[in-house]
Amino acid sequence: MRIVVLGNGQFASNCLNVFCKFDDVDVALVLIDPDVSALHGLLEATCDRHAIPWKQTRAVNSPKIVREIRDLEPDYLFSIYNMRILRNALLDTPRLGTINFHNGPLPRYRGLNVYSWAIVNGESEYGVTWHFVDQGIDTGDVILQKHFPLDCDESPLSLSKKGFSAGVALLEDLVPQLLDGSFRRIPQDASKAVTYTGKDIPNSGWIDLTWPWQRVERFVRGLNYLPLPNPISMPTLSHQGKQFHPHLVQWCRQNADGEMPGQVVGFDRSSLEICVADAVVRMSDIVDADQNPVDLPDLLCDLDLGVGTRLSSES
């Protein structure tokens, strides 16, 4: 079985190591995206270690690259942590099809930032999928899928890491099925499909202080990508038009009589105690718009915040 891989980073490197365990798998070429700058060198080193040809390109759909892949006569094209949309001419190059890894359970979580959405939505289970690629967004037939528990303290980063580990293990099962042709193509149930685009942001990023505390906690945790750049939106509160971004929510106590959602009822040097619908929560790990840690006494002074202040859940 001859394959071409479009991939990046540690996950693609781990998958390449799986392919190389099988004598009947010939990795003819690996294409690496130079724009995925934080991941430079990982996949290249793995290719060199296994004597696999590789090249960097931004133009995976260019006629030159398409011709080069077609001349290799691959059985499959693998898209593994690939950020580029694959056009028809490229998808037509492999003899048996193009296979993609999606770090989410299909069809319920198609598209982008699905780790965040699963956490915010309160899912107790998550999953990963190897599937064929067609013209839609994550709409192709499923080949293999694995589900696992979504822990109550899961963050997008921990969930993505767990998903990538599951994806490598699942590939160990997938390759033998591709080699002997025993795999099944399972059409997705379109009635259960939800697709999230890069423009979709949970509640536009605003923490709604009228929510129950567990929903507030999930929302903030689901948008917490610290210390990495946030690809979707930081969880946001504002006062007098000025925004700040807490990244940790903890239950503090039950509401007392007269305490209203959004009301500040206490603070120390690193956290605010704020009323929500059914509890007082402690919010901490507060950063500014550039993800720099905020000195809370300075924030309180700058925003004229104090005990009794009502915070806004929107701009």
Secondary structure, 3 states (H helix, E strand, C coil): CEEEEEECHHHHHHHHHHHCCCCCCEEEEEEECCCCHHHCCHHHHHHHHCCCCEEECCCCCCHHHHHHHHHHCCCEEEEECCCCCCCHHHHCCCCCEEEEEECCCCCCCEECCHHHHHHHCCCCEEEEEEEECCCCCCCCCEEEEEEEECCCCCCHHHHHHHHHHHHHHHHHHHHHHHHHCCCCCECCCHHHCCEECCCCCHHHHECCCCCCHHHHHHHHHHCCCCCCCCCCCCCEEEECCEEEECCEEEEEECCCCCCCCCEEEEECCCCEEEECCCCEEEEECCECCCCCECCHHHHHHHHCCCCCCECECCC
